[in-house]
């Protein structure tokens, strides 16, 4: 079957809108993509900084689609497996190597289709799946966030960090954020964060401890040299959920970690149950994703360049012309 899709044909190229042949699978459905959204994994794949890249590829892990008259989200975590604790060996992510949502149509098992939240626009719904799933698991499944606990989220502005902030605020928690941008900190406070700190400050951890005290749950995607500051703001019994390592290897003194009986928890994406629980939580609290900008699919290169600049606050959405 031939479709229009934003295809990367070789390393170093940006996606190009062109005709693309897909192999129709009997056990999957082909649905119309209304809107999709960028994630940092798309940028890393474009830059060739991802394993198992086989060209040509169609990226796009997030999508709001139409099927049989209804509108749906796609759970992008494919073949998680039977264990809630971790993904199985067949786990895959929609949008490489499986063909993704930067196209007019996408092929997926019907089991991964979930009804679009009625309080969201199609653009907002398209922005939710991967980031919302990752944030929900990091906060609730892994860190076991409880009411009354204080939460610290590093690198506010990206999709997962913003979802984690929105979820924790909706849960009634006191939430603090970090960024190198005072503007992003101000925007986070306007959305419910209790305060923010510049992670480039060498004494950020001292500022946090002096002004608001230690943190019970910390959400991080960076690692790197700044990770030691996060360890240094842990409360007794604190949990650090880390879902990325964009700043490389982390080094820290273990003394505060073991003395506080604190834990570092690795987390990625989420199970089918996590996705269902996340949608239930979002519907209950009427949470809407923060949208940075919407681009038509024929301007997908410009959308990726905006993400590359790192100036966005919220999700970058790709809209199809249906």
DATA-V949209 format. One record per residue. N is the residue number from 1. PSI is psi in whole degrees, -180 to 180 (999 if undefined). Layout:
N;PSI  N;PSI
This chain:
1;135  2;132  3;165  4;132  5;155  6;105  7;137  8;120  9;-25  10;165  11;138  12;-8  13;153  14;160  15;142  16;131  17;119  18;171  19;142  20;136  21;128  22;147  23;117  24;129  25;136  26;-29  27;12  28;164  29;150  30;122  31;156  32;128  33;121  34;-47  35;155  36;-179  37;152  38;148  39;162  40;-26  41;-31  42;-43  43;-43  44;-38  45;-43  46;-38  47;-1  48;18  49;44  50;144  51;162  52;34  53;123  54;117  55;153  56;155  57;151  58;115  59;-176  60;94  61;-19  62;138  63;142  64;125  65;163  66;142  67;123  68;40  69;-6  70;166  71;136  72;157  73;155  74;128  75;115  76;-7  77;100  78;137  79;47  80;-42  81;-174  82;-14  83;126  84;-29  85;-32  86;160  87;152  88;178  89;-20  90;6  91;140  92;161  93;130  94;133  95;39  96;111  97;-21  98;140  99;134  100;-157  101;2  102;64  103;168  104;-26  105;155  106;149  107;128  108;156  109;138  110;-23  111;-21  112;3  113;130  114;140  115;137  116;133  117;131  118;-21  119;-1  120;148  121;168  122;-33  123;-44  124;-43  125;-40  126;-27  127;-12  128;-44  129;-65  130;-48  131;-43  132;-42  133;-48  134;-44  135;-42  136;-47  137;-43  138;-42  139;-51  140;-44  141;-41  142;-56  143;-12  144;49  145;133  146;153  147;143  148;-11  149;151  150;139  151;138  152;129  153;119  154;152  155;49  156;144  157;-37  158;167  159;-52  160;-45  161;-42  162;-42  163;-43  164;-42  165;-48  166;-42  167;-44  168;-39  169;-45  170;-30  171;-7  172;13  173;156  174;123  175;134  176;151  177;165  178;153  179;162  180;-3  181;118  182;-32  183;-43  184;-37  185;-44  186;-40  187;-39  188;-41  189;-38  190;-21  191;2  192;-8  193;148  194;-16  195;172  196;161  197;150  198;115  199;-10  200;-14  201;126  202;-30  203;26  204;-44  205;-36  206;-38  207;-44  208;-50  209;-38  210;-39  211;-39  212;-8  213;180  214;163  215;143  216;-39  217;132  218;131  219;125  220;148  221;4  222;-43  223;-136  224;-168  225;-31  226;-8  227;-30  228;-32  229;-35  230;-42  231;-36  232;-7  233;13  234;141  235;174  236;128  237;16  238;156  239;129  240;116  241;121  242;125  243;11  244;172  245;49  246;-22  247;11  248;-160  249;142  250;139  251;140  252;158  253;129  254;-5  255;-50  256;-34  257;-51  258;-33  259;-33  260;4  261;38  262;161  263;144  264;123  265;120  266;143  267;145  268;137  269;-131  270;165  271;172  272;-38  273;-41  274;-42  275;-45  276;-43  277;-39  278;-46  279;-40  280;-42  281;-45  282;-42  283;-42  284;-43  285;3  286;43  287;137  288;131  289;148  290;124  291;126  292;-55  293;150  294;129  295;144  296;155  297;-26  298;-1  299;30  300;-31  301;-44  302;-37  303;-43  304;-38  305;-36  306;-42  307;-39  308;-36  309;-26  310;17  311;-10  312;150  313;100  314;-170  315;144  316;121  317;144  318;123  319;131  320;154  321;95  322;999
